[in-house]
Amino acid sequence: MSMLTVSGSPHIHGDDSTKKIMYGVVYAMIPAMLVSVYYFGLGALRVLLIASVACLFFEWVIQKYLIKGPITITDGSALVTGILLAFNVPSNLPTWMIIVGALVAIGMAKMSFGGLGKNVFNPALVARVFLLISFPVQMTSWPKPQAIINGLTDAITGPTPLGIVKEGLGAGKTMSELKPELPDYMQTLMGQMGGSLGEVSAIALILGGVYMLIRKIITWHIPVSMLLTVVIFSGIFWGIDPEHYADPVFHLLTGGMLLGAIFMATDMVSSPMTKGGQLVYGFGIGLLTILIRMWGAYPEGVSFAILLMNAVVPLINMGFKPRRFGAKPGVVIKTS
């Protein structure tokens, strides 16, 4: 009796590679990088360069002297981590803190799990949360873009729109009273508001997302499910009491919502493999973000929400495991 021998996966090959995908993500982030440099000047350029170089350096050192395996810094993954780390910090963050963040991202969140493809959590977000908890003052001192536009230094800082709403509502003010202090929708679309490098311009982030969708680097499932969940739940509370809850558009265009939905939550390694799992994953991130923003201690909740859902991804993958080819529903296939 002849036996059919099937080799191990993968069985379908394409022309994509890790390097091609990673540099595609880098290209998608160029609009946001340019906008950040335009609004925050040399401070933004300094953060981008230091974070990128530091991530590349730490990955090279760890691979060469600790793991003693192949050097993979040219595949673009460390560069993506460095840029995303820069996108998640203010433009006036001290240099040594950026370097510490890069070490945490590469050494703790990526290489300690075995390198690219094995990390459980998004490395850049692990570094951001580490820096936020360790250096809360420096990580919440946001330079005002207007200072750069007027030719001044980025020493003038102020709260983000989310911070204004959080503090104002906590002090008993209403949204109507806070409105003069908040940027309008055009300003949030263009980037004229305080925040980290990668969350100031919605248009730049959307352009990058469209590019990645066209290139099929990401799919629509995670961003759409995440943003739609935010719109639904924030819209419910806003509809009930518009004086004490921000409207859905405000939640979409401020903070790290678009940055997280387009570039962070869609990380191939730390997100679910199936389309159904991705929808559940995006829903969970959106729900947790709104819960943290409305009732948590921090005005922003995207980073924490993504990391929490990263931890649930193995369970999501188990729950949405595709049926084996040829298997009938309800039939258990024995492997031994």
QUIQUI-V747296 format. One record per residue. RES is the residue in one small letter. PHI is phi as a letter, one per 30 degrees, with the letter a starting at -180 (NA if undefined). PSI is psi in radians with two decimals (999 if undefined). D_FIRST is the distance of its C-alpha to the first C-alpha in Angstrom with 2 decimals. Layout:
res->RES phi->PHI psi->PSI d_first->D_FIRST
res->RES phi->PHI psi->PSI d_first->D_FIRST
This chain:
res->m phi->NA psi->2.18 d_first->0.00
res->s phi->d psi->2.49 d_first->3.78
res->m phi->c psi->2.45 d_first->6.49
res->l phi->c psi->2.06 d_first->9.86
res->t phi->c psi->2.16 d_first->12.67
res->v phi->c psi->2.20 d_first->16.05
res->s phi->d psi->2.91 d_first->19.19
res->g phi->d psi->2.76 d_first->22.16
res->s phi->d psi->2.80 d_first->24.82
res->p phi->d psi->2.64 d_first->26.85
res->h phi->c psi->-0.30 d_first->24.79
res->i phi->c psi->2.21 d_first->27.92
res->h phi->c psi->2.55 d_first->30.64
res->g phi->b psi->-3.09 d_first->34.24
res->d phi->c psi->0.06 d_first->37.36
res->d phi->d psi->2.66 d_first->38.93
res->s phi->b psi->2.88 d_first->39.49
res->t phi->e psi->-0.78 d_first->41.32
res->k phi->d psi->-0.75 d_first->44.30
res->k phi->d psi->-0.74 d_first->44.48
res->i phi->d psi->-0.81 d_first->44.33
res->m phi->d psi->-0.73 d_first->46.85
res->y phi->d psi->-0.42 d_first->49.34
res->g phi->d psi->-0.69 d_first->48.95
res->v phi->d psi->-0.70 d_first->50.16
res->v phi->d psi->-0.79 d_first->53.02
res->y phi->d psi->-0.66 d_first->54.08
res->a phi->d psi->-0.44 d_first->54.04
res->m phi->d psi->-0.11 d_first->56.42
res->i phi->e psi->-0.78 d_first->58.95
res->p phi->e psi->-0.77 d_first->61.07
res->a phi->d psi->-0.62 d_first->61.47
res->m phi->d psi->-0.77 d_first->62.31
res->l phi->d psi->-0.73 d_first->64.97
res->v phi->d psi->-0.71 d_first->66.49
res->s phi->d psi->-0.70 d_first->66.66
res->v phi->d psi->-0.63 d_first->68.47
res->y phi->d psi->-0.77 d_first->70.79
res->y phi->d psi->-0.60 d_first->71.82
res->f phi->c psi->-0.01 d_first->71.75
res->g phi->i psi->-2.53 d_first->72.64
res->l phi->d psi->-0.42 d_first->72.11
res->g phi->d psi->-0.73 d_first->71.13
res->a phi->d psi->-0.74 d_first->67.92
res->l phi->d psi->-0.68 d_first->67.21
res->r phi->d psi->-0.82 d_first->67.84
res->v phi->d psi->-0.75 d_first->65.41
res->l phi->d psi->-0.79 d_first->62.67
res->l phi->d psi->-0.80 d_first->63.05
res->i phi->d psi->-0.80 d_first->63.34
res->a phi->d psi->-0.73 d_first->60.41
res->s phi->d psi->-0.85 d_first->58.12
res->v phi->d psi->-0.72 d_first->59.21
res->a phi->d psi->-0.73 d_first->59.08
res->c phi->d psi->-0.75 d_first->55.51
res->l phi->d psi->-0.74 d_first->54.39
res->f phi->d psi->-0.83 d_first->56.32
res->f phi->d psi->-0.64 d_first->55.02
res->e phi->d psi->-0.72 d_first->51.38
res->w phi->d psi->-0.79 d_first->51.98
res->v phi->d psi->-0.81 d_first->53.79
res->i phi->d psi->-0.74 d_first->51.20
res->q phi->d psi->-0.63 d_first->48.27
res->k phi->d psi->-0.72 d_first->50.17
res->y phi->c psi->-0.34 d_first->51.90
res->l phi->c psi->-1.02 d_first->50.08
res->i phi->d psi->-0.59 d_first->46.42
res->k phi->h psi->0.80 d_first->46.60
res->g phi->c psi->-2.89 d_first->43.73
res->p phi->d psi->2.51 d_first->43.54
res->i phi->d psi->2.16 d_first->46.57
res->t phi->b psi->0.38 d_first->45.72
res->i phi->d psi->-0.25 d_first->49.18
res->t phi->d psi->-0.04 d_first->48.74
res->d phi->d psi->-0.13 d_first->46.00
res->g phi->j psi->-0.19 d_first->48.77
res->s phi->d psi->-0.72 d_first->47.77
res->a phi->d psi->-0.62 d_first->50.73
res->l phi->d psi->-0.74 d_first->53.05
res->v phi->d psi->-0.75 d_first->51.95
res->t phi->d psi->-0.73 d_first->52.61
res->g phi->d psi->-0.76 d_first->56.02
res->i phi->d psi->-0.73 d_first->57.07
res->l phi->d psi->-0.62 d_first->55.96
res->l phi->d psi->-0.79 d_first->57.86
res->a phi->d psi->-0.67 d_first->60.92
res->f phi->d psi->-0.35 d_first->60.51
res->n phi->c psi->0.16 d_first->60.78
res->v phi->b psi->2.78 d_first->64.03
res->p phi->d psi->2.77 d_first->67.66
res->s phi->d psi->-0.18 d_first->69.09
res->n phi->c psi->0.26 d_first->71.64
res->l phi->d psi->2.31 d_first->69.28
res->p phi->e psi->2.57 d_first->70.35
res->t phi->e psi->-0.76 d_first->68.35
res->w phi->d psi->-0.53 d_first->67.46
res->m phi->d psi->-0.64 d_first->66.01
res->i phi->d psi->-0.73 d_first->63.76
res->i phi->d psi->-0.72 d_first->62.51
res->v phi->d psi->-0.74 d_first->61.90
res->g phi->d psi->-0.70 d_first->59.94
res->a phi->d psi->-0.70 d_first->57.79
res->l phi->d psi->-0.73 d_first->57.10
res->v phi->d psi->-0.77 d_first->56.07
res->a phi->d psi->-0.85 d_first->53.83
res->i phi->d psi->-0.87 d_first->52.00
res->g phi->d psi->-0.75 d_first->52.32
res->m phi->c psi->-0.83 d_first->52.03
res->a phi->d psi->-0.33 d_first->50.10
res->k phi->c psi->-1.10 d_first->47.66
res->m phi->d psi->-0.48 d_first->47.20
res->s phi->d psi->-0.35 d_first->47.42
res->f phi->c psi->-0.10 d_first->44.17
res->g phi->j psi->0.01 d_first->42.48
res->g phi->j psi->-2.95 d_first->43.67
res->l phi->e psi->2.33 d_first->42.71
res->g phi->j psi->-0.15 d_first->39.88
res->k phi->b psi->-0.19 d_first->40.33
res->n phi->d psi->2.43 d_first->43.82
res->v phi->d psi->-0.67 d_first->44.22
res->f phi->c psi->2.70 d_first->47.63
res->n phi->d psi->2.06 d_first->49.21
res->p phi->e psi->-0.76 d_first->51.00
res->a phi->d psi->-0.64 d_first->54.08
res->l phi->d psi->-0.61 d_first->54.67
res->v phi->d psi->-0.76 d_first->54.40
res->a phi->d psi->-0.71 d_first->57.08
res->r phi->d psi->-0.81 d_first->59.23
res->v phi->d psi->-0.68 d_first->59.25
res->f phi->e psi->-0.83 d_first->59.94
res->l phi->d psi->-0.67 d_first->62.89
res->l phi->d psi->-0.71 d_first->64.15
res->i phi->d psi->-0.64 d_first->64.25
res->s phi->d psi->-0.65 d_first->65.65
res->f phi->b psi->1.18 d_first->68.15
res->p phi->d psi->-0.58 d_first->68.97
res->v phi->d psi->-0.88 d_first->72.31
res->q phi->d psi->-0.57 d_first->71.08
res->m phi->d psi->-0.12 d_first->67.95
res->t phi->b psi->0.36 d_first->70.06
res->s phi->c psi->1.70 d_first->72.87
res->w phi->c psi->2.03 d_first->72.05
res->p phi->d psi->2.54 d_first->74.04
res->k phi->d psi->2.21 d_first->75.43
res->p phi->e psi->-0.54 d_first->74.32
res->q phi->e psi->-0.54 d_first->77.80
res->a phi->d psi->-0.65 d_first->79.23
res->i phi->d psi->-0.74 d_first->77.23
res->i phi->d psi->-0.65 d_first->78.21
res->n phi->d psi->0.10 d_first->81.86
res->g phi->i psi->0.23 d_first->81.60
res->l phi->c psi->3.10 d_first->81.84
res->t phi->d psi->2.99 d_first->79.66
res->d phi->c psi->0.50 d_first->76.84
res->a phi->d psi->-0.33 d_first->78.93
res->i phi->d psi->2.03 d_first->79.68
res->t phi->c psi->2.87 d_first->77.09
res->g phi->a psi->2.98 d_first->76.60
res->p phi->d psi->2.74 d_first->74.18
res->t phi->d psi->2.88 d_first->71.24
res->p phi->e psi->-0.71 d_first->71.42
res->l phi->d psi->-0.66 d_first->69.18
res->g phi->d psi->-0.69 d_first->71.51
res->i phi->d psi->-0.79 d_first->74.55
res->v phi->d psi->-0.77 d_first->73.13
res->k phi->d psi->-0.86 d_first->71.99
res->e phi->d psi->-0.70 d_first->75.36
res->g phi->d psi->-0.82 d_first->77.38
res->l phi->d psi->-0.62 d_first->75.80
res->g phi->d psi->-0.46 d_first->76.04
res->a phi->d psi->0.06 d_first->79.76
res->g phi->j psi->0.10 d_first->80.30
res->k phi->d psi->2.89 d_first->80.37
res->t phi->c psi->2.92 d_first->78.82
res->m phi->d psi->-0.59 d_first->76.63
res->s phi->d psi->-0.69 d_first->79.67
res->e phi->d psi->-0.51 d_first->81.65
res->l phi->d psi->-0.30 d_first->78.86
res->k phi->e psi->-0.73 d_first->78.25
res->p phi->d psi->-0.40 d_first->80.92
res->e phi->d psi->-0.21 d_first->79.20
res->l phi->c psi->2.58 d_first->75.76
res->p phi->d psi->2.63 d_first->74.53
res->d phi->d psi->3.09 d_first->74.10
res->y phi->d psi->-0.60 d_first->70.82
res->m phi->d psi->-0.69 d_first->71.63
res->q phi->d psi->-0.68 d_first->72.28
res->t phi->d psi->-0.58 d_first->68.98
res->l phi->d psi->-0.69 d_first->67.15
res->m phi->d psi->-0.51 d_first->68.90
res->g phi->j psi->0.22 d_first->68.88
res->q phi->d psi->1.21 d_first->72.51
res->m phi->a psi->2.79 d_first->71.99
res->g phi->d psi->2.67 d_first->71.51
res->g phi->l psi->-3.07 d_first->68.11
res->s phi->d psi->2.99 d_first->65.53
res->l phi->e psi->-0.70 d_first->64.72
res->g phi->c psi->0.10 d_first->61.65
res->e phi->c psi->0.27 d_first->62.92
res->v phi->c psi->-0.41 d_first->66.13
res->s phi->b psi->1.89 d_first->65.04
res->a phi->d psi->-0.70 d_first->62.86
res->i phi->d psi->-0.76 d_first->62.83
res->a phi->d psi->-0.70 d_first->61.55
res->l phi->d psi->-0.72 d_first->58.70
res->i phi->d psi->-0.70 d_first->57.77
res->l phi->e psi->-0.75 d_first->57.75
res->g phi->d psi->-0.67 d_first->55.29
res->g phi->d psi->-0.72 d_first->53.10
res->v phi->d psi->-0.73 d_first->53.12
res->y phi->d psi->-0.77 d_first->52.17
res->m phi->d psi->-0.56 d_first->49.14
res->l phi->d psi->-0.75 d_first->48.07
res->i phi->d psi->-0.72 d_first->48.37
res->r phi->d psi->-0.09 d_first->46.41
res->k phi->i psi->0.55 d_first->43.80
res->i phi->d psi->-0.62 d_first->44.38
res->i phi->b psi->2.94 d_first->44.93
res->t phi->c psi->2.99 d_first->44.43
res->w phi->d psi->-0.25 d_first->47.13
res->h phi->d psi->-0.86 d_first->45.67
res->i phi->d psi->-0.91 d_first->47.27
res->p phi->e psi->-0.78 d_first->50.68
res->v phi->d psi->-0.80 d_first->51.17
res->s phi->d psi->-0.67 d_first->50.19
res->m phi->d psi->-0.89 d_first->52.33
res->l phi->d psi->-0.64 d_first->55.37
res->l phi->d psi->-0.68 d_first->55.15
res->t phi->d psi->-0.74 d_first->55.12
res->v phi->d psi->-0.77 d_first->58.19
res->v phi->d psi->-0.79 d_first->59.95
res->i phi->d psi->-0.91 d_first->59.31
res->f phi->d psi->-0.72 d_first->60.37
res->s phi->d psi->-0.59 d_first->63.27
res->g phi->d psi->-0.63 d_first->64.36
res->i phi->d psi->-0.87 d_first->64.54
res->f phi->d psi->-0.66 d_first->66.84
res->w phi->d psi->-0.69 d_first->68.85
res->g phi->d psi->-0.59 d_first->69.36
res->i phi->d psi->-0.76 d_first->70.61
res->d phi->b psi->1.46 d_first->72.95
res->p phi->d psi->-0.24 d_first->73.30
res->e phi->d psi->-0.26 d_first->76.09
res->h phi->b psi->0.09 d_first->73.97
res->y phi->b psi->2.41 d_first->70.55
res->a phi->d psi->2.70 d_first->69.70
res->d phi->d psi->2.84 d_first->68.26
res->p phi->e psi->-0.66 d_first->64.58
res->v phi->d psi->-0.69 d_first->65.45
res->f phi->e psi->-0.77 d_first->67.22
res->h phi->d psi->-0.62 d_first->64.16
res->l phi->d psi->-0.67 d_first->61.92
res->l phi->c psi->-0.08 d_first->64.22
res->t phi->c psi->2.82 d_first->65.46
res->g phi->i psi->-2.68 d_first->64.01
res->g phi->c psi->0.40 d_first->60.46
res->m phi->d psi->-0.98 d_first->58.94
res->l phi->d psi->-0.67 d_first->57.83
res->l phi->e psi->-0.78 d_first->57.08
res->g phi->d psi->-0.76 d_first->54.83
res->a phi->d psi->-0.65 d_first->53.12
res->i phi->c psi->-0.76 d_first->52.45
res->f phi->c psi->-0.44 d_first->51.95
res->m phi->c psi->-0.88 d_first->51.37
res->a phi->d psi->-0.43 d_first->49.34
res->t phi->d psi->0.10 d_first->46.90
res->d phi->e psi->2.15 d_first->45.89
res->m phi->d psi->-0.60 d_first->42.13
res->v phi->d psi->-0.74 d_first->41.57
res->s phi->c psi->0.22 d_first->43.61
res->s phi->c psi->2.83 d_first->42.94
res->p phi->d psi->2.76 d_first->40.08
res->m phi->d psi->-0.56 d_first->36.97
res->t phi->c psi->2.78 d_first->36.75
res->k phi->d psi->-0.74 d_first->39.41
res->g phi->d psi->-0.74 d_first->40.10
res->g phi->d psi->-0.64 d_first->40.49
res->q phi->d psi->-0.63 d_first->42.85
res->l phi->d psi->-0.76 d_first->45.01
res->v phi->d psi->-0.73 d_first->45.37
res->y phi->e psi->-0.85 d_first->46.05
res->g phi->d psi->-0.68 d_first->48.75
res->f phi->e psi->-0.80 d_first->50.28
res->g phi->d psi->-0.73 d_first->50.55
res->i phi->d psi->-0.80 d_first->52.22
res->g phi->d psi->-0.77 d_first->54.67
res->l phi->d psi->-0.82 d_first->55.62
res->l phi->d psi->-0.66 d_first->56.13
res->t phi->d psi->-0.82 d_first->58.17
res->i phi->d psi->-0.71 d_first->60.54
res->l phi->d psi->-0.76 d_first->60.91
res->i phi->d psi->-0.74 d_first->61.83
res->r phi->d psi->-0.68 d_first->64.13
res->m phi->d psi->-0.68 d_first->66.02
res->w phi->b psi->0.00 d_first->66.26
res->g phi->d psi->3.06 d_first->65.07
res->a phi->d psi->-0.46 d_first->67.30
res->y phi->c psi->2.53 d_first->66.18
res->p phi->d psi->-0.43 d_first->67.02
res->e phi->c psi->2.56 d_first->63.60
res->g phi->b psi->0.04 d_first->60.25
res->v phi->d psi->-0.84 d_first->57.54
res->s phi->d psi->-0.83 d_first->56.62
res->f phi->d psi->-0.69 d_first->56.45
res->a phi->d psi->-0.76 d_first->54.46
res->i phi->d psi->-0.76 d_first->51.79
res->l phi->d psi->-0.70 d_first->51.45
res->l phi->d psi->-0.73 d_first->51.21
res->m phi->d psi->-0.48 d_first->48.46
res->n phi->e psi->-0.70 d_first->46.67
res->a phi->d psi->-0.40 d_first->46.36
res->v phi->c psi->-0.17 d_first->44.79
res->v phi->e psi->-0.75 d_first->42.14
res->p phi->e psi->-0.67 d_first->39.34
res->l phi->d psi->-0.69 d_first->40.01
res->i phi->d psi->-0.74 d_first->40.13
res->n phi->d psi->-0.65 d_first->36.78
res->m phi->d psi->-0.71 d_first->35.28
res->g phi->d psi->-0.46 d_first->36.98
res->f phi->c psi->0.57 d_first->35.90
res->k phi->d psi->2.21 d_first->32.34
res->p phi->d psi->2.60 d_first->30.41
res->r phi->d psi->2.47 d_first->27.65
res->r phi->d psi->2.56 d_first->24.11
res->f phi->e psi->2.18 d_first->22.67
res->g phi->j psi->-0.19 d_first->21.23
res->a phi->d psi->2.50 d_first->22.72
res->k phi->d psi->2.61 d_first->25.20
res->p phi->e psi->2.33 d_first->28.69
res->g phi->i psi->-0.07 d_first->29.18
res->v phi->c psi->2.22 d_first->25.54
res->v phi->c psi->2.22 d_first->24.90
res->i phi->c psi->2.11 d_first->21.65
res->k phi->d psi->2.44 d_first->20.85
res->t phi->c psi->-0.01 d_first->20.05
res->s phi->b psi->999 d_first->19.26
